[in-house]
Every structure is written in structure tokens, then in C-alpha cells.
Amino acid sequence: MYFLLILAMILSLYAQSNISNTYNKYSRIANRRGYTGAQVATQMLQNSGIYDVRVERVAGNLTDHYDPRTKTLRLSQSVYDSTSVAALGVAAHETGHAIQHDVGYAPLSLRSIFVPVANLGSKLSLPLIFIGMFFTSSSGNMMIDLGIIFFALSVAFTLITLPVEFNASSRAITLLVDQNFLDESEVSGAKKVLQAAALTYVAAAIAAVAQLLRLIAIFGRRND
């Protein structure tokens, strides 16, 4: 368990450093055709027969996301107007999420269902465990167990996110190639950016699972 915790910490640090370095590297390389992130997202949506998704600019850096509730694809300032290979990779990835939503991709639907549950779990899990530690009665144990269950729900959300993100990246690369937005040599850079981003999700999942196992180990002994 402790090996898993250490591995998660090391992987998390590496993943954050890797995505920063990789994105910065390919954000300085412009695509030869001069497409911006917004143009790529808009064209990909239209080519997929999707006309009810808005593409908007959002403040911040790497704040790009697709909101299925409002059918809005939001691209950060560093992606929306940028012609870099990195920007096109990110824009295509978020478009991949919009396409997932349009075709009813099951893991995305499941993740959407888990969002309120995961938010509740992340907010209540540790407070419940902390409060339960001050009680030696069965009520204290029940609060701790409930806190662990809530935490497990947020971990489940993290795990469900993995196939959603991997699939969106796979769709992104396919679209970038098939619709001729990037040359073959440029696609390699976009792949590296998306792979670096995917590693951050893997690191988060490992860290979440490790923390859950740690809580179970600690408080499982308490109930013995």
C-alpha cells in the first residue's frame, strides 16, 4: 500500500512536469495550414454533423472543457486563437468529448451521472471520517464507514474518467489525420501532448485508489 502511495506521488509529480514541458514545447510550433483551435473544433463538429454545440472562448490556461449540459465547447485563451500543434490537439480532444455526447458514448453518460455523487463524496468523506474518529461507539464507526463509502464513490468517478479521456484523445488524433488538419509530422506532436495529458488522469486515479486503500487499512483495524 505504501509502495502504491509513493508510486502515486512520484507519478503525479512527473505527470505534472511532463504535461507542462510537452505542452510548452508544442505550443511554440505552428501548424503549417494555419488553423486555429477554434476553427478546428468548429469544422470537426460540422464534419460530424453536429450543429447545436457552441464553441466559446474561456478565461484561463488549459481550462478547456466540454459542457454536455449546455452543449458548449469552451477553449482557453491559449487554445482558441492559437495555431500551435498543441492547441489543435487540445481543441480536437475536447471536440472528441462533444462527439462522445452526440453518439451516446456509454462511459461519458455514466460519468455524467456520477458527477453530483462524486462532488458530494469529495465534500463529505473526510469530514465524516474526522468526526467519526471522536466517537468510540458504533455511531462513530458508522460515520467512518459512511465517509469511506463516499470517498469510494469519488474514486469510482476518477476511474470512470479514464476510458472517457483515452477515447476522446483517440478520436482527436483520428480526426486530425482523416480531416487533414495536421501533417503526419505534426500529428506526432499532438499525440505527445494528449498522451502527457492522459498521464495526469492515470496518476490521479492511482493516487485516489491508494488513498482509498489506506483509509480501509487504517480504519479496518479500528473495527477489529
Buried (B, 14 or more C-beta within 10 A) or exposed (E): EEEBBEBBBEBBEBBBEBBEEBBEBBBEBBBEBEBBBBBBBBBBBEEBEBEEBEBEEBEEEBEBEBBBEEBBBBBBEBBBEBBBBBBBBBBBBBBBBBBBBBEEBEBBBBBBEBEEBBEEBBEBBEEBBEEBBEEEEEEBBEBBBBBBEBBBBBBBBBBBBBBBBBBBBEBBBEBBBEBEBBBEEBBEBBBBBBBBBBBBBBBBBBBBBBBBBBBBEEBEEEEE
